[in-house]
Amino acid sequence: MSTAANPDSRDHGSVLPVLAVVAGIATFSAMDAMIKGASIAVGVYTALLLRNLFGTFLTLPLWLMVGRPMPSRPVLKVHVLRAAITSAMAALFFYGLVRIPMAEGIAISFVSPIIALYFAALVLGETIRPKSILASLLGIAGVMVIALGRFGLGTYSDQAIEGTMAVLLSAGFYAMNLVLQRKQALLAGPVEIAQFQNLLVSLIFLIFAPWLAVMPDPHSLLLILAGAALATFALLFLSWGYARAETQVLLPIEYTGFLWAALLGWLMFGERLDLPTVAGAITIVIGCWIGARNAKVES
């Protein structure tokens, strides 16, 4: 029976991409917790290198099962560009995350959808609307609320300041990633995206192995392996969802990451939420919501 003849199937189909992205954000948040734990033990570089190497081997059987899809040269360029952006984004994010609580890091990274509005204007030629400017101001205000809360409590060490700046820089790369994510999902299947992203990021990190790699202990290896599996599932969920729904519909789901980060930070690292972090996160989310409302996203 066709979708047009069955409204229930149409509604069901429209919900599935949203559920896939919810699952993707949840599994990515769990991956963040695993890699944060491993990064504290063996360093960010080794944790990320091994996570992507493990991810490459985990997705290899799936890639073989679906017929070994190979990208054309234009699609490969998109894969390489996103892998380069992801490498910088991940390194900066986890450098910051080992220095500040998970919920705080995720809250600060929420400015990325706001930054993405400006990248979309630059890349797609869209006009920057007054709502986008208001969204930017609210995003900056939210980050300031979180930072001032820390300064007011006297709990911002030099390392915490470095961590905050690293997460902010990572948010800029994540904004570029958001702009590319929809384009990549329309050009390639989820398994191809997962396989080539893991492989290409691994190759990028391997360049620095002679200087930065260290031997991990068994517990760290288990955390990294779990993180690789979670990251692979997250890539599959997100790629599938973004190929079937507009970015403007799915971007607000990114904010559920704050809830997962708060829960996992508390369970794994004993981190507690404070009022400035919650207030700042809410302010940033409001700004993102205003900026994304009625936005026209080109596929």
Sine and cosine of phi, psi and omega as CSV:
sin_phi,cos_phi,sin_psi,cos_psi,sin_omega,cos_omega
0.00,0.00,0.67,-0.74,-0.06,-1.00
-0.96,0.28,0.37,-0.93,0.04,-1.00
-0.89,0.45,-0.62,0.79,-0.02,-1.00
-0.89,0.45,-0.52,0.85,-0.03,-1.00
-1.00,0.10,-0.16,0.99,-0.04,-1.00
-0.73,-0.68,1.00,-0.07,-0.04,-1.00
-0.85,0.52,-0.54,0.84,-0.02,-1.00
-0.89,0.46,-0.65,0.76,0.00,-1.00
-0.93,0.37,-0.54,0.84,0.05,-1.00
-0.91,0.41,-0.70,0.71,0.02,-1.00
-0.90,0.43,-0.66,0.75,0.01,-1.00
-0.87,0.48,-0.68,0.73,0.00,-1.00
-0.91,0.41,-0.55,0.84,-0.01,-1.00
-0.96,0.26,-0.40,0.92,0.00,-1.00
-0.99,0.14,-0.56,0.83,-0.09,-1.00
-0.85,0.53,-0.70,0.72,0.05,-1.00
-0.88,0.48,-0.60,0.80,0.03,-1.00
-0.90,0.43,-0.72,0.70,0.02,-1.00
-0.89,0.45,-0.61,0.80,0.03,-1.00
-0.89,0.45,-0.66,0.75,0.00,-1.00
-0.94,0.34,-0.61,0.79,0.09,-1.00
-0.85,0.53,-0.73,0.68,0.02,-1.00
-0.89,0.45,-0.63,0.78,0.01,-1.00
-0.90,0.44,-0.68,0.74,0.02,-1.00
-0.92,0.40,-0.65,0.76,0.01,-1.00
-0.89,0.46,-0.72,0.69,-0.02,-1.00
-0.94,0.34,-0.56,0.83,0.09,-1.00
-0.91,0.42,-0.61,0.79,0.02,-1.00
-0.91,0.42,-0.66,0.75,0.07,-1.00
-0.90,0.45,-0.63,0.78,0.07,-1.00
-0.88,0.48,-0.67,0.74,0.04,-1.00
-0.81,0.58,-0.69,0.72,-0.02,-1.00
-0.91,0.42,-0.68,0.73,0.00,-1.00
-0.90,0.44,-0.72,0.70,-0.06,-1.00
-0.96,0.29,-0.50,0.86,0.11,-0.99
-0.88,0.47,-0.72,0.69,0.02,-1.00
-0.87,0.50,-0.68,0.73,0.01,-1.00
-0.93,0.37,-0.61,0.79,-0.02,-1.00
-0.91,0.41,-0.59,0.81,0.05,-1.00
-0.89,0.46,-0.59,0.81,-0.07,-1.00
-0.99,0.14,-0.71,0.70,-0.16,-0.99
-0.85,-0.53,-0.01,1.00,-0.01,-1.00
0.99,-0.14,0.46,-0.89,-0.07,-1.00
-0.90,0.44,-0.67,0.74,-0.08,-1.00
-0.87,0.49,-0.80,0.61,-0.04,-1.00
-0.89,0.46,-0.66,0.76,0.00,-1.00
-0.88,0.48,-0.69,0.73,-0.03,-1.00
-0.96,0.27,-0.62,0.79,0.04,-1.00
-0.86,0.50,-0.78,0.63,-0.04,-1.00
-0.93,0.36,-0.57,0.82,0.04,-1.00
-0.86,0.51,-0.70,0.72,-0.04,-1.00
-0.97,0.24,-0.54,0.84,0.09,-1.00
-0.90,0.43,-0.73,0.69,0.06,-1.00
-0.87,0.49,-0.67,0.74,0.00,-1.00
-0.88,0.48,-0.60,0.80,0.03,-1.00
-0.88,0.48,-0.71,0.71,0.00,-1.00
-0.95,0.32,-0.52,0.85,0.01,-1.00
-0.94,0.35,-0.60,0.80,-0.03,-1.00
-1.00,0.07,-0.24,0.97,-0.03,-1.00
-0.84,0.54,-0.73,0.68,0.03,-1.00
-0.87,0.49,-0.62,0.78,0.04,-1.00
-0.90,0.45,-0.67,0.75,0.00,-1.00
-0.89,0.45,-0.64,0.76,0.04,-1.00
-0.92,0.38,-0.61,0.79,-0.03,-1.00
-0.90,0.43,-0.56,0.83,-0.05,-1.00
-1.00,-0.02,0.23,0.97,0.12,-0.99
0.99,-0.13,0.31,0.95,0.03,-1.00
0.79,0.62,0.84,0.54,-0.01,-1.00
-0.89,0.45,0.79,-0.62,0.02,-1.00
-0.94,-0.34,0.73,-0.68,-0.02,-1.00
-0.96,0.27,0.53,-0.85,0.18,-0.98
-0.94,0.34,0.17,-0.99,-0.03,-1.00
-0.85,0.52,-0.71,0.70,0.03,-1.00
-0.88,0.47,-0.64,0.77,0.00,-1.00
-0.94,0.35,-0.62,0.78,0.04,-1.00
-0.87,0.50,-0.61,0.79,0.05,-1.00
-0.87,0.49,-0.64,0.77,0.04,-1.00
-0.92,0.40,-0.68,0.74,0.05,-1.00
-0.86,0.52,-0.72,0.69,-0.03,-1.00
-0.91,0.42,-0.69,0.73,-0.01,-1.00
-0.89,0.46,-0.72,0.70,-0.01,-1.00
-0.92,0.39,-0.58,0.81,0.04,-1.00
-0.90,0.44,-0.66,0.75,0.03,-1.00
-0.90,0.44,-0.70,0.72,0.02,-1.00
-0.90,0.43,-0.69,0.72,0.00,-1.00
-0.89,0.46,-0.62,0.79,0.01,-1.00
-0.87,0.49,-0.75,0.66,0.02,-1.00
-0.91,0.42,-0.68,0.73,-0.01,-1.00
-0.86,0.51,-0.75,0.66,-0.06,-1.00
-0.92,0.39,-0.69,0.72,-0.02,-1.00
-0.87,0.49,-0.72,0.69,0.00,-1.00
-0.92,0.39,-0.67,0.75,-0.05,-1.00
-0.89,0.46,-0.74,0.67,-0.05,-1.00
-0.97,0.24,-0.46,0.89,0.16,-0.99
-0.86,0.51,-0.66,0.75,0.04,-1.00
-0.96,0.29,-0.63,0.78,-0.14,-0.99
-0.93,0.37,-0.45,0.90,0.06,-1.00
-0.97,0.22,-0.11,0.99,-0.04,-1.00
-0.94,-0.35,-0.26,0.97,0.03,-1.00
-0.69,-0.72,0.32,-0.95,0.00,-1.00
-0.88,0.48,0.48,-0.88,-0.05,-1.00
-0.85,0.52,-0.75,0.66,-0.04,-1.00
-0.87,0.49,-0.61,0.79,0.02,-1.00
-0.92,0.40,-0.69,0.72,0.02,-1.00
-0.89,0.45,-0.69,0.73,0.02,-1.00
-0.90,0.43,-0.66,0.75,0.00,-1.00
-0.87,0.49,-0.70,0.71,0.02,-1.00
-0.90,0.43,-0.61,0.79,-0.02,-1.00
-0.93,0.37,-0.23,0.97,0.01,-1.00
-0.90,0.43,-0.22,0.98,0.04,-1.00
-0.94,0.34,-0.22,0.98,-0.07,-1.00
-0.87,0.49,-0.65,0.76,0.06,-1.00
-0.87,0.49,-0.52,0.85,0.04,-1.00
-0.93,0.37,-0.71,0.70,0.04,-1.00
-0.88,0.47,-0.57,0.82,-0.01,-1.00
-0.88,0.48,-0.51,0.86,0.05,-1.00
-0.87,0.50,-0.62,0.78,-0.01,-1.00
-0.96,0.26,-0.61,0.79,0.08,-1.00
-0.90,0.43,-0.62,0.78,0.04,-1.00
-0.89,0.46,-0.62,0.79,0.04,-1.00
-0.91,0.42,-0.63,0.77,-0.03,-1.00
-0.95,0.32,-0.70,0.71,-0.09,-1.00
-0.99,0.17,-0.67,0.74,-0.11,-0.99
-0.99,-0.15,-0.09,1.00,0.01,-1.00
0.97,0.25,0.34,0.94,0.00,-1.00
-0.97,0.25,0.48,-0.88,0.04,-1.00
-0.99,0.17,0.73,-0.68,0.06,-1.00
-0.97,0.23,0.90,-0.44,-0.09,-1.00
-1.00,0.02,0.35,-0.94,0.06,-1.00
-0.82,0.58,-0.56,0.83,0.03,-1.00
-0.88,0.48,-0.58,0.82,0.01,-1.00
-0.92,0.39,-0.61,0.79,0.04,-1.00
-0.91,0.41,-0.68,0.73,0.06,-1.00
-0.88,0.48,-0.67,0.74,0.03,-1.00
-0.87,0.50,-0.67,0.75,0.01,-1.00
-0.89,0.46,-0.70,0.72,0.00,-1.00
-0.89,0.46,-0.65,0.76,0.04,-1.00
-0.92,0.39,-0.62,0.79,0.05,-1.00
-0.88,0.47,-0.72,0.69,0.04,-1.00
-0.88,0.47,-0.66,0.75,0.01,-1.00
-0.88,0.47,-0.66,0.76,0.01,-1.00
-0.89,0.46,-0.69,0.72,0.03,-1.00
-0.89,0.45,-0.64,0.77,0.01,-1.00
-0.90,0.43,-0.62,0.78,0.03,-1.00
-0.87,0.49,-0.70,0.71,0.02,-1.00
-0.90,0.44,-0.72,0.69,-0.04,-1.00
-0.91,0.41,-0.71,0.71,-0.02,-1.00
-0.91,0.40,-0.54,0.84,0.08,-1.00
-0.87,0.50,-0.65,0.76,0.03,-1.00
-0.93,0.36,-0.71,0.71,0.02,-1.00
-0.88,0.47,-0.66,0.75,0.00,-1.00
-0.89,0.45,-0.56,0.83,0.01,-1.00
-0.99,0.12,-0.14,0.99,-0.02,-1.00
0.94,0.35,0.44,0.90,-0.08,-1.00
-0.94,-0.33,0.20,0.98,-0.02,-1.00
-0.99,-0.11,0.99,-0.14,0.07,-1.00
-0.98,0.20,0.11,-0.99,0.07,-1.00
-0.86,0.51,-0.64,0.77,0.02,-1.00
-0.90,0.44,-0.62,0.78,0.00,-1.00
-0.92,0.40,-0.60,0.80,0.06,-1.00
-0.91,0.42,-0.70,0.72,0.06,-1.00
-0.86,0.51,-0.67,0.74,0.00,-1.00
-0.89,0.46,-0.68,0.74,0.01,-1.00
-0.89,0.45,-0.70,0.72,0.01,-1.00
-0.91,0.42,-0.62,0.78,0.02,-1.00
-0.90,0.43,-0.67,0.75,0.01,-1.00
-0.92,0.40,-0.60,0.80,0.05,-1.00
-0.90,0.44,-0.69,0.72,0.06,-1.00
-0.90,0.44,-0.65,0.76,0.04,-1.00
-0.87,0.49,-0.60,0.80,0.00,-1.00
-0.88,0.47,-0.55,0.83,0.06,-1.00
-0.91,0.42,-0.68,0.73,0.06,-1.00
-0.92,0.38,-0.57,0.82,0.02,-1.00
-0.92,0.40,-0.54,0.84,0.06,-1.00
-0.89,0.46,-0.68,0.73,0.08,-1.00
-0.88,0.47,-0.63,0.77,0.01,-1.00
-0.88,0.48,-0.64,0.77,0.01,-1.00
-0.90,0.44,-0.62,0.78,0.01,-1.00
-0.92,0.40,-0.63,0.77,-0.02,-1.00
-0.98,0.21,-0.44,0.90,-0.14,-0.99
-0.87,0.50,-0.71,0.70,-0.01,-1.00
-0.91,0.41,-0.69,0.72,0.00,-1.00
-0.88,0.48,-0.70,0.72,-0.01,-1.00
-0.90,0.43,-0.64,0.77,-0.02,-1.00
-0.91,0.42,-0.44,0.90,0.02,-1.00
-0.99,0.11,-0.31,0.95,-0.05,-1.00
-0.99,-0.12,-0.40,0.92,-0.11,-0.99
-0.59,-0.81,0.37,-0.93,0.02,-1.00
-0.98,0.20,0.29,-0.96,-0.03,-1.00
-0.84,0.54,-0.67,0.74,-0.04,-1.00
-0.92,0.38,-0.67,0.74,0.04,-1.00
-0.88,0.47,-0.68,0.73,0.00,-1.00
-0.88,0.47,-0.74,0.67,-0.02,-1.00
-0.88,0.47,-0.70,0.71,-0.04,-1.00
-0.90,0.44,-0.75,0.66,-0.09,-1.00
-0.97,0.24,-0.51,0.86,0.06,-1.00
-0.92,0.38,-0.72,0.69,0.05,-1.00
-0.86,0.51,-0.72,0.69,-0.04,-1.00
-0.90,0.44,-0.75,0.66,-0.08,-1.00
-0.93,0.36,-0.63,0.77,0.06,-1.00
-0.90,0.43,-0.64,0.77,0.06,-1.00
-0.85,0.53,-0.71,0.70,-0.01,-1.00
-0.89,0.45,-0.61,0.79,0.03,-1.00
-0.90,0.43,-0.72,0.70,-0.02,-1.00
-0.94,0.35,-0.53,0.85,-0.02,-1.00
-0.88,0.47,-0.41,0.91,0.02,-1.00
-0.84,0.55,-0.57,0.82,-0.10,-1.00
-0.99,-0.14,0.07,1.00,-0.08,-1.00
-0.84,0.54,-0.67,0.74,-0.04,-1.00
-0.86,0.52,-0.42,0.91,-0.07,-1.00
-0.97,-0.23,-0.46,0.89,-0.19,-0.98
-0.89,-0.45,-0.34,0.94,-0.10,-0.99
-0.95,0.31,0.62,-0.78,0.09,-1.00
-0.77,-0.64,0.31,-0.95,0.00,-1.00
-0.99,0.14,0.87,-0.50,-0.02,-1.00
-0.99,0.16,0.43,-0.90,0.10,-0.99
-0.99,0.14,0.26,-0.97,-0.06,-1.00
-0.84,0.54,-0.64,0.77,0.00,-1.00
-0.90,0.44,-0.68,0.73,0.02,-1.00
-0.90,0.44,-0.62,0.78,0.04,-1.00
-0.87,0.49,-0.65,0.76,0.03,-1.00
-0.90,0.43,-0.67,0.74,0.04,-1.00
-0.88,0.47,-0.69,0.73,-0.02,-1.00
-0.92,0.39,-0.66,0.75,0.03,-1.00
-0.89,0.46,-0.68,0.73,0.07,-1.00
-0.89,0.46,-0.66,0.75,0.03,-1.00
-0.89,0.45,-0.63,0.78,0.03,-1.00
-0.90,0.43,-0.69,0.72,0.02,-1.00
-0.89,0.45,-0.69,0.72,0.00,-1.00
-0.91,0.41,-0.66,0.75,0.01,-1.00
-0.90,0.43,-0.61,0.79,0.02,-1.00
-0.90,0.43,-0.73,0.68,0.04,-1.00
-0.88,0.47,-0.64,0.77,0.00,-1.00
-0.89,0.45,-0.69,0.73,0.03,-1.00
-0.87,0.49,-0.66,0.75,0.01,-1.00
-0.90,0.43,-0.72,0.70,0.01,-1.00
-0.87,0.49,-0.75,0.66,-0.08,-1.00
-0.93,0.36,-0.67,0.74,0.00,-1.00
-0.88,0.47,-0.67,0.74,0.02,-1.00
-0.90,0.43,-0.70,0.72,-0.03,-1.00
-0.93,0.37,-0.69,0.72,-0.05,-1.00
-0.94,0.33,-0.33,0.94,0.07,-1.00
-0.98,0.20,-0.20,0.98,-0.13,-0.99
-0.84,-0.54,0.06,1.00,0.04,-1.00
-0.49,-0.87,0.42,-0.91,-0.05,-1.00
-0.94,0.34,0.52,-0.85,0.00,-1.00
-0.84,0.54,-0.65,0.76,-0.05,-1.00
-0.90,0.44,-0.45,0.90,0.06,-1.00
-0.97,0.24,-0.58,0.82,-0.15,-0.99
-1.00,-0.04,-0.42,0.91,-0.06,-1.00
-0.82,0.57,-0.68,0.74,-0.01,-1.00
-0.86,0.51,-0.40,0.92,0.00,-1.00
-0.92,0.40,-0.39,0.92,0.04,-1.00
-0.81,0.58,-0.49,0.87,-0.11,-0.99
-0.95,0.30,-0.28,0.96,0.09,-1.00
-0.92,0.40,-0.30,0.95,0.04,-1.00
-0.86,0.51,-0.49,0.87,0.02,-1.00
-0.89,0.45,-0.67,0.74,-0.01,-1.00
-0.91,0.42,-0.71,0.71,0.03,-1.00
-0.90,0.43,-0.65,0.76,0.00,-1.00
-0.90,0.44,-0.67,0.74,0.02,-1.00
-0.89,0.46,-0.70,0.72,-0.01,-1.00
-0.91,0.40,-0.75,0.67,-0.05,-1.00
-0.94,0.34,-0.57,0.82,0.06,-1.00
-0.89,0.45,-0.62,0.78,0.04,-1.00
-0.94,0.35,-0.70,0.71,-0.06,-1.00
-0.93,0.36,-0.68,0.74,-0.14,-0.99
-1.00,-0.06,-0.52,0.86,-0.12,-0.99
-0.82,-0.57,0.05,1.00,0.00,-1.00
0.92,0.39,0.40,0.92,-0.02,-1.00
-0.98,0.18,0.64,-0.77,0.00,-1.00
-0.90,-0.43,0.57,-0.82,0.07,-1.00
-0.97,0.24,0.60,-0.80,0.16,-0.99
-0.89,-0.45,0.27,-0.96,-0.08,-1.00
-0.88,0.47,-0.69,0.72,0.02,-1.00
-0.86,0.51,-0.60,0.80,0.01,-1.00
-0.90,0.43,-0.70,0.72,0.02,-1.00
-0.90,0.43,-0.72,0.70,-0.02,-1.00
-0.89,0.45,-0.68,0.74,0.02,-1.00
-0.90,0.43,-0.66,0.75,0.02,-1.00
-0.89,0.46,-0.68,0.73,0.01,-1.00
-0.89,0.46,-0.67,0.74,0.01,-1.00
-0.89,0.46,-0.68,0.73,0.01,-1.00
-0.91,0.42,-0.69,0.73,0.00,-1.00
-0.88,0.47,-0.66,0.75,0.05,-1.00
-0.87,0.50,-0.68,0.73,0.04,-1.00
-0.88,0.47,-0.69,0.72,0.03,-1.00
-0.89,0.46,-0.65,0.76,-0.01,-1.00
-0.90,0.44,-0.69,0.73,0.02,-1.00
-0.90,0.44,-0.69,0.73,-0.03,-1.00
-0.91,0.41,-0.54,0.84,-0.08,-1.00
-1.00,0.02,-0.29,0.96,-0.06,-1.00
-0.89,0.46,0.77,-0.64,0.05,-1.00
0.88,0.47,0.29,0.96,0.05,-1.00
-0.94,0.33,0.58,-0.81,0.08,-1.00
-0.98,-0.18,0.92,-0.40,-0.05,-1.00
-0.97,-0.23,0.82,-0.57,0.00,-1.00
-1.00,0.09,0.66,-0.75,0.07,-1.00
-0.99,-0.14,0.00,0.00,0.00,0.00
